[in-house]
Amino acid sequence: MKLLRVVVCVLGTVAMVADLRPVAARDPDPAASLAERWSWLRCHDPARPRLGPAFPSIAERYRGDPEAQSRLSHWLETAGRGHWGDDYEMSQQSHLDASEAQALVRWVLGH
C-alpha cells in the first residue's frame, strides 16, 4: 500500500512538472514561440484570465466573426481599452510585424 502511494505521488509530480514546460514546448505552432518571445504570457494564459482574458475566452468571443482576424490584428497595432471591460488595457504591440501579428491572432483564435 505504501508503494502504491509513492507511485501515485511520483506520477502526480511528473504530470505537474510536464505541464510547467513552456507553451512553445507543448504547442508545435510557431506562434506559441512568438507569444513567449513577446511576453504575451505575462498578460494572457492559455487556460485562465491573468491581466488579460484567457486565450480560449478570446477565441470563443470571436468565433464565427468574419472580421475577427483583421480586427484583432488592428488592435495589436493600436492597443486599446474597453474591448473586455475597463479592467483590461492592452498595450500597443508595435514591435510585431504584420506577419507575426497575423500568426499570433490565428493562434489565439484557434484555442
C-alpha positions in Angstrom: 0.0 0.0 0.0 2.9 2.4 0.8 4.5 1.6 -2.5 1.2 2.5 -4.3 1.1 5.9 -2.6 4.7 6.6 -3.6 4.0 5.6 -7.2 0.9 7.8 -7.3 2.8 10.7 -5.7 5.6 10.4 -8.3 3.2 10.2 -11.2 1.4 13.3 -9.9 4.6 15.2 -9.6 5.7 14.2 -13.1 2.4 15.3 -14.5 2.7 18.7 -12.8 6.2 19.2 -14.0 5.3 18.2 -17.6 2.6 20.9 -17.5 5.1 23.6 -16.4 7.0 23.3 -19.7 6.9 26.5 -21.7 3.9 26.8 -24.0 6.1 26.5 -27.1 7.3 23.1 -25.9 3.7 21.9 -25.7 2.4 23.6 -28.8 4.1 22.9 -32.2 2.7 26.1 -33.7 5.5 28.7 -34.2 3.1 31.3 -33.0 3.4 29.8 -29.5 7.1 30.7 -29.6 6.2 34.2 -30.7 3.8 34.5 -27.8 6.6 33.6 -25.4 9.2 35.7 -27.1 7.0 38.8 -27.0 5.9 38.1 -23.3 2.2 37.6 -24.1 2.0 35.0 -21.4 2.6 37.7 -18.8 -0.8 39.1 -19.5 -2.6 36.1 -21.1 -2.8 32.5 -20.3 -3.9 29.5 -22.3 -6.2 28.4 -19.5 -7.3 31.2 -17.3 -7.5 35.0 -17.1 -4.5 37.0 -15.9 -4.1 40.7 -16.7 -6.0 40.0 -19.9 -8.5 37.4 -20.8 -7.5 33.7 -21.4 -6.9 32.7 -25.0 -9.9 30.3 -25.1 -12.2 33.2 -23.9 -10.9 35.4 -26.8 -11.4 32.5 -29.3 -14.9 31.9 -28.0 -15.9 35.5 -28.1 -14.8 35.9 -31.8 -15.8 32.5 -33.1 -17.8 33.0 -36.2 -16.9 36.6 -36.6 -15.5 37.0 -40.2 -13.8 40.3 -39.2 -12.1 38.9 -36.1 -8.7 38.3 -37.8 -8.4 41.8 -39.1 -10.0 43.5 -36.1 -7.7 41.8 -33.6 -4.6 42.4 -35.7 -5.5 46.0 -35.9 -6.0 46.2 -32.1 -2.5 44.7 -31.7 -1.1 47.7 -33.6 -3.2 50.4 -31.8 -3.7 48.9 -28.3 -6.8 49.9 -26.5 -9.1 49.7 -23.6 -12.7 48.6 -23.2 -12.8 45.6 -25.5 -13.1 43.4 -22.4 -14.3 46.0 -20.0 -12.4 48.7 -18.2 -10.4 46.2 -16.2 -8.3 45.3 -19.2 -6.0 47.7 -21.0 -3.8 46.1 -23.7 -0.6 47.8 -24.5 0.4 48.6 -28.1 2.3 45.7 -29.8 4.0 47.9 -32.4 7.1 45.7 -32.2 5.3 42.9 -34.2 5.5 42.9 -37.9 2.3 42.2 -39.9 3.0 38.6 -40.4 3.8 38.0 -36.7 0.6 39.8 -35.7 -1.5 37.7 -38.2 0.1 34.4 -36.9 -0.5 35.3 -33.3 -4.1 36.2 -33.9 -4.7 32.9 -35.8 -3.1 31.0 -32.9 -5.2 32.8 -30.3 -8.4 32.3 -32.3 -7.5 28.6 -32.6 -7.8 28.0 -28.9 
